[in-house]
């Protein structure tokens, strides 16, 4: 899984976790040339109406 943050672009390998705290913008992506499927678990994401679509 590739992740983009305002200050970094870490690559998350199989078996690793990427944790993000409240107020930290990020965008995760499963590259087409990746080794396999990506599993995402989002917990505590509040219901909001000010969302914005982010194009890769």
C-alpha positions, 0 to 999 in steps of 0.5 A, spaced: 500 500 500 502 506 498 500 512 502 501 520 501 501 525 507 503 532 506 510 531 509 512 523 507 510 518 502 511 511 506 510 504 503 507 499 507 509 492 506 505 486 507 504 485 515 505 492 516 500 497 519 500 504 518 496 508 523 493 515 523 491 519 528 485 525 528 487 531 524 492 528 520 491 528 512 493 522 508 491 518 502 492 511 501 492 507 495 493 500 492 498 500 486 495 496 480 502 493 480 502 491 487 503 484 490 496 483 492 490 485 495 490 491 500 486 491 507 483 497 510 480 498 517 477 505 519 475 505 526 472 511 529 471 515 522 466 520 524 460 522 520 461 528 516 458 532 510 465 536 508 468 531 505 472 532 498 474 527 493 481 526 492 484 524 485 490 519 484 
